[in-house]
Amino acid sequence: MSTIMPHDELFRKAVAWICAAKEESSDSIPVLVEKAAVRFNLGPRDAEFLVKFLRDHPDGTA
């Protein structure tokens, strides 16, 4: 049985996953964001926001 998570929690998990994957992978931010979007069921707007956010805040903190 799956659990429904609030959208903001999925978003936080996606940012954390991307930050961890950045250190282990040579993929670019847009590629990692695309992978996170699929993994955490994020929409195109969320993915676009994540790319901009991570370019402005490379460590994932605001």
HELIX and SHEET records of a PDB file:
HELIX    1   1 HIS A    7  GLU A   24  1                                  18    
HELIX    2   2 ILE A   29  ARG A   39  1                                  11    
HELIX    3   3 PRO A   44  ASP A   56  1                                  13    
END                                                                             
